[in-house]
Amino acid sequence: MSRGPRRWVKLYCYETLHGSVSYQLSEAEQAIWMKLLCFAGLCGNEGVIADHDLHPFPHKFICHEIHTDEALFEETLRKCVDEGRISEDGQGIKITNWAKYQSEYERQKQYRGDRRQAALPENSLEETARINKENEKRIEAHKKYRSRTQHPG
């Protein structure tokens, strides 16, 4: 996999708005989570928040970079570790499943350099259809789950 800063990271809209992050983290903590994803993208270490030599940044430095309070950051970090969203070791804070979530970034990399963008490969339409079908299944499963867990008010 290539290393280097990214200009964007992929977020699934439905999952971001209705997934587990929505009920496991407060709104402020959700903002920290999104900023951690962006910071991981800028670090260029495939989902690891660290310097280019894979030395972890101090938490105080990360807080400064993402413009947040240290206490809120530490609480968000704890919750994200508990939920398996991240792990932290001697190389830095690692976003769990980074490659899975950012695969579209790598797939499109070949087209980003050329703004004229030649025709997409034939398999792009099939891949898009497959992803759309997967997302439809996720949405239906989530709707069923929500309908079972909602309480009459």
Secondary structure, DSSP 8 states (H G I E B T S, - for coil): ---S--S-----HHHHHHSHHHHHS-HHHHHHHHHHHHHHHHHTSSSEEB-TT--B--HHHHHHHHT--HHHHHHHHHHHHHTTSEEEETTEEEETTHHHHTHHHHHHHHHHS-TT-----THHHHHHHHHHHHHHHHHHHHHHHHHHH----
